[in-house]
Structure formats: structure tokens, C-alpha cells
Amino acid sequence: DDEMLLVAERAYAALGNTSRARYLHEVNKLVVQVEEGLGQDGISHFMVKAKLAILAKDFRSFERILLEQGQVEDVMEIYQDLHKYEESIAVAELKGHPDVA
């Protein structure tokens, strides 16, 4: 699976889709960091799975994956980065985030 991500990164670059190629490059770096730093299969790491769900525009899966790991702040931040402010607020309210009035 690691190799398929590398191939996908190169394919997007060859097709001129630099934003997806750059995104996959960051995902591939994360895979390597997990494998080297934690000694785990990088492709199975929750953050890698979440980032791949975002790439597939499967935002519910991304949200579920991170919330199962207790990563409320990350979910909110990523939604905000994606200009999905309503979703970020909904997660904050659902999880009782202290910044929600």
C-alpha cells in the first residue's frame, strides 16, 4: 500500500495535478515518520487513514477516524482549514469543546 501511495503521488505530478501530488507527498512523509518513529505500519496509522479520507472527500470517515482517537482539536482545525466552519462548530458542540459558548 505504501508503494501505491508513492505511485499515486508520481501519477498526479505527471498529470500536472500539483495540489494532489503535494498532498500525497505530505501523506507519504507521514507514513515514513510513523514507520520510523513508532515502528508501526504507516499506512494503518489513524492520521494517514484520515488524510486519505479527506483526499477522497469522505469527510464523515475522516471525522469518525479522528474522533475515535480523541483528536477533537485536529478535526476542528482541519475543517477550518477546509473552510468548513459549520462542521467545525458542530464537532465542537457535539464534543462539548470549552471554546463553544
C-alpha positions in Angstrom: 0.0 0.0 0.0 2.9 2.4 0.7 4.1 1.9 -2.8 0.7 2.6 -4.2 0.7 6.0 -2.5 4.1 6.8 -4.0 2.9 5.7 -7.4 -0.3 7.9 -7.0 1.8 10.9 -6.0 4.0 10.5 -9.1 1.0 10.0 -11.3 -0.7 13.1 -10.1 2.5 15.0 -10.6 2.9 13.7 -14.1 -0.7 14.7 -14.9 0.0 18.2 -13.7 -2.3 17.9 -10.6 0.2 19.5 -8.3 -2.1 20.1 -5.4 -3.0 16.4 -5.1 0.7 15.4 -5.7 1.8 17.8 -3.0 -0.9 16.5 -0.6 0.1 12.9 -1.3 3.7 13.8 -0.8 2.8 15.0 2.7 0.9 11.8 3.4 3.8 9.8 2.2 6.1 11.7 4.6 3.7 11.0 7.4 3.8 7.2 6.5 7.6 7.2 6.7 7.6 9.2 10.0 5.2 6.7 11.6 7.2 3.7 10.4 10.5 5.1 11.5 9.3 6.8 14.7 6.8 4.4 16.0 7.8 1.2 14.3 4.2 0.8 13.1 2.8 0.2 9.6 2.4 3.8 8.5 -0.5 3.1 6.1 -2.5 1.8 9.1 -1.9 4.8 11.3 -5.1 6.7 12.1 -3.8 10.1 10.8 -2.8 8.6 7.4 -6.3 7.0 7.1 -7.9 10.3 8.0 -5.8 12.2 5.4 -6.7 9.7 2.7 -10.4 10.0 3.6 -10.0 13.8 3.1 -8.4 13.2 -0.3 -11.4 11.0 -1.2 -13.7 13.8 0.1 -15.1 11.3 2.6 -15.4 13.9 5.4 -17.6 11.7 7.7 -15.0 9.0 7.7 -12.2 11.5 8.3 -14.2 12.9 11.3 -15.0 9.5 12.7 -11.4 8.2 12.4 -10.0 11.2 14.3 -12.8 11.4 16.9 -12.4 7.8 17.7 -8.8 8.7 18.6 -9.9 11.7 20.7 -8.5 14.2 18.2 -11.3 16.8 18.6 -8.9 19.8 18.1 -7.5 18.2 14.9 -10.9 17.7 13.4 -11.9 21.2 14.2 -8.7 22.6 12.8 -8.8 20.6 9.6 -12.5 21.6 9.0 -11.5 25.2 9.5 -8.5 24.8 7.0 -11.1 23.4 4.5 -13.4 26.4 5.2 -16.0 24.0 6.6 -16.8 26.2 9.6 -20.2 24.8 10.3 -18.8 21.3 10.6 -16.1 22.6 12.9 -18.7 24.2 15.1 -20.9 21.1 15.1 -18.0 19.0 16.2 -17.1 21.5 19.0 -20.7 21.5 20.2 -21.0 17.7 20.0 -17.9 17.1 22.0 -18.5 19.9 24.5 -15.4 21.9 23.5 -14.7 24.7 26.0 -14.5 27.4 23.3 -18.2 26.9 22.4 -20.4 29.4 24.2 
